[in-house]
Every structure is written in C-alpha cells, then in structure tokens.
C-alpha cells in the first residue's frame, strides 16, 4: 500500500530503545498502525483491490509503517470508513485491538461494576465504548471511568460517569 498516514504507539519507542527484544537488526523501519491506498493486491476474491483505501496493523515485530510504501497481509487491513480521514484511521488499530482484548478477557455480568482506567486515553476511550456495547445486554451494570481532573467532560461524552482523582486530606 502507499502509506498516507501512520500511527505512533508506545511500542514504537520501546522497539527503538531496545525495551522490546527482537532478532531484527538496525536500521529497521518502525511503525505498525497504517492507513493508505492499496497499490497492488494478491488478487484474492475477499481481499482488498488496487485503489481501495484501507487501514490496519502490520504484524509484530516486523513494522514498516514509517515509509512511503508498506507490505502487509490482506487479512491485516479493512476498508477505511468514509467518516475517518487517513490520520484518524491510522490512530485506530493497535489501541482498539488492545481495548478489544482487554474487554474480551473480562466476563461481564448483570449487576457488575466495570471500571475502565484512563477512560479518555488512547486505549481507554475504545475500552469505554466496547464495554458499554458489551454491557448493553446486562441489567444493573455500572460502567465507571477515571481520567485527569481536567477531562470529566470527555468522560461524560463517552457516556461513562467520571470518578476523578481521589481527594487528598
């Protein structure tokens, strides 16, 4: 694909600083979240075609979104929604996947309180939405979020009550 935008995640600086081990040698191209236009495709019936606008995540640990062109499996991309520009789409994959995995790992039941820490952060704002969707079928649940004291309005917009910072006495 021709890269139109790439996301920046903590995994990028962790690789760059050597905090995540890899058998790859420098120089290497970082970047895992990517959005762009398919230039050439393998030609599978269910995959993207040349000219399709897509976004997705390159497989770890291989990266390569911070360059003009990126090569990734057809299964690693989906069509870019019309409501998202390329930079917005490139900001979605890893944060949304992390939130999905977190929400999916928790058994949510009726009457349960579900906290989402950092509900206005990169992963948290996805987790709030995914948890609310999952809890929609449960009765008596309570979804709570926390954020910086300056961001209660963002928590409310995400439809999660704001817990705020604990008072210090």
C-alpha positions as CSV (number, residue, x, y, z in Angstrom):
1,X,0.0,0.0,0.0
2,X,1.0,3.6,-0.5
3,X,1.1,4.9,3.1
4,X,-1.0,8.0,3.6
5,X,-0.7,8.1,7.4
6,X,1.0,6.1,10.2
7,X,0.1,5.9,13.9
8,X,2.6,6.4,16.7
9,X,2.3,4.0,19.7
10,X,4.4,3.2,22.7
11,X,5.6,0.1,21.0
12,X,7.4,2.3,18.6
13,X,9.7,3.9,21.1
14,X,10.0,0.7,23.1
15,X,11.4,-1.0,20.0
16,X,13.7,2.0,19.2
17,X,15.1,2.0,22.8
18,X,15.6,-1.8,22.9
19,X,13.0,-2.3,25.6
20,X,11.4,-5.0,23.4
21,X,13.7,-7.7,22.2
22,X,13.9,-8.5,18.6
23,X,16.1,-10.5,16.3
24,X,15.9,-7.7,13.7
25,X,18.9,-5.5,13.3
26,X,19.0,-1.8,12.9
27,X,18.4,0.1,10.8
28,X,14.8,-1.0,10.7
29,X,11.6,0.9,9.9
30,X,9.3,1.3,12.8
31,X,5.5,1.8,12.8
32,X,2.7,-0.7,13.0
33,X,-0.5,1.3,12.6
34,X,-1.0,2.4,9.0
35,X,-3.6,3.8,6.6
36,X,-3.3,4.2,2.9
37,X,-4.2,3.1,-0.6
38,X,-3.7,-0.4,-2.0
39,X,-1.3,-0.2,-4.9
40,X,-1.1,-3.9,-5.7
41,X,-3.0,-6.9,-4.2
42,X,-2.7,-10.6,-4.3
43,X,-5.9,-10.9,-6.2
44,X,-8.0,-12.9,-3.7
45,X,-11.7,-12.5,-4.0
46,X,-12.2,-11.5,-0.4
47,X,-9.2,-9.2,-0.1
48,X,-8.7,-5.5,-1.0
49,X,-8.1,-4.5,-4.6
50,X,-5.8,-1.9,-6.1
51,X,-7.2,1.6,-5.4
52,X,-9.0,0.6,-2.1
53,X,-8.5,2.9,0.8
54,X,-7.7,0.8,3.9
55,X,-6.2,0.8,7.3
56,X,-4.7,-1.8,9.6
57,X,-1.8,-3.0,11.6
58,X,1.4,-4.6,10.3
59,X,2.3,-7.8,12.1
60,X,4.6,-7.5,15.1
61,X,7.5,-7.5,15.2
62,X,8.0,-6.5,11.6
63,X,6.7,-2.9,11.4
64,X,7.3,-0.7,8.4
65,X,4.6,1.9,8.5
66,X,7.0,4.9,8.6
67,X,7.9,4.7,5.0
68,X,6.3,5.6,1.6
69,X,5.1,2.0,0.9
70,X,4.2,-0.8,3.3
71,X,3.6,-4.5,2.6
72,X,1.2,-6.4,4.8
73,X,-1.2,-9.3,4.6
74,X,-4.7,-8.7,3.2
75,X,-6.1,-10.1,6.5
76,X,-4.4,-7.2,8.4
77,X,-6.4,-4.4,6.7
78,X,-10.0,-3.4,6.4
79,X,-11.7,-0.7,4.4
80,X,-11.2,2.9,5.7
81,X,-14.6,4.2,6.9
82,X,-15.7,7.3,5.0
83,X,-16.0,9.2,8.2
84,X,-12.3,8.8,9.1
85,X,-9.5,10.7,7.4
86,X,-6.3,8.8,6.9
87,X,-4.5,10.1,10.0
88,X,-7.6,9.2,12.2
89,X,-7.8,5.7,10.7
90,X,-4.1,5.2,11.3
91,X,-4.6,6.0,15.0
92,X,-7.1,3.2,15.5
93,X,-5.6,-0.3,15.1
94,X,-3.3,-1.1,18.0
95,X,-5.2,1.0,20.6
96,X,-8.6,-0.5,19.5
97,X,-7.1,-4.1,19.4
98,X,-5.7,-3.6,22.9
99,X,-9.0,-2.4,24.2
100,X,-10.9,-5.2,22.5
101,X,-8.6,-7.8,24.0
102,X,-9.0,-6.3,27.5
103,X,-12.8,-6.1,27.3
104,X,-13.0,-9.6,25.8
105,X,-10.9,-11.1,28.6
106,X,-13.3,-9.9,31.3
107,X,-16.5,-11.8,32.0
108,X,-19.2,-9.1,32.4
109,X,-22.4,-10.0,34.1
110,X,-25.6,-8.3,35.4
111,X,-25.1,-6.1,38.4
112,X,-21.4,-5.9,38.0
113,X,-19.3,-2.7,38.3
114,X,-16.9,-2.3,35.4
115,X,-14.1,0.2,35.8
116,X,-12.1,1.5,32.8
117,X,-9.0,3.3,33.9
118,X,-7.8,6.2,31.8
119,X,-11.1,6.3,30.0
120,X,-10.1,9.3,27.8
121,X,-6.7,7.8,26.8
122,X,-5.8,6.1,23.6
123,X,-6.9,2.6,24.7
124,X,-9.4,3.8,27.3
125,X,-11.7,5.6,25.0
126,X,-12.1,2.5,22.9
127,X,-12.5,0.3,26.0
128,X,-15.3,2.5,27.3
129,X,-17.2,2.1,24.0
130,X,-16.6,-1.6,23.7
131,X,-17.5,-2.2,27.4
132,X,-20.8,-0.2,27.0
133,X,-21.6,-2.3,23.9
134,X,-21.0,-5.5,25.8
135,X,-22.8,-4.3,28.9
136,X,-25.8,-3.3,26.8
137,X,-27.3,-6.8,27.4
138,X,-26.6,-6.8,31.1
139,X,-29.0,-5.4,33.7
140,X,-27.9,-3.3,36.7
141,X,-24.3,-2.8,35.5
142,X,-22.3,0.3,36.3
143,X,-19.5,1.4,34.0
144,X,-17.2,3.9,35.6
145,X,-14.2,5.7,34.2
146,X,-11.4,7.8,35.5
147,X,-9.3,10.5,33.9
148,X,-7.3,13.6,34.6
149,X,-9.2,16.1,36.7
150,X,-9.3,18.4,33.6
151,X,-11.2,15.9,31.5
152,X,-14.5,14.9,33.1
153,X,-16.5,16.3,30.1
154,X,-14.7,13.9,27.8
155,X,-15.7,11.0,30.1
156,X,-19.3,12.2,30.1
157,X,-19.3,12.4,26.3
158,X,-18.1,8.8,26.2
159,X,-21.1,8.1,28.4
160,X,-19.1,6.9,31.4
161,X,-19.5,8.6,34.8
162,X,-16.4,10.4,35.9
163,X,-14.6,9.1,39.0
164,X,-11.9,11.8,39.0
165,X,-8.9,11.9,41.3
166,X,-9.2,10.8,44.9
167,X,-9.3,13.6,47.4
168,X,-6.2,14.1,49.5
169,X,-6.7,15.1,53.1
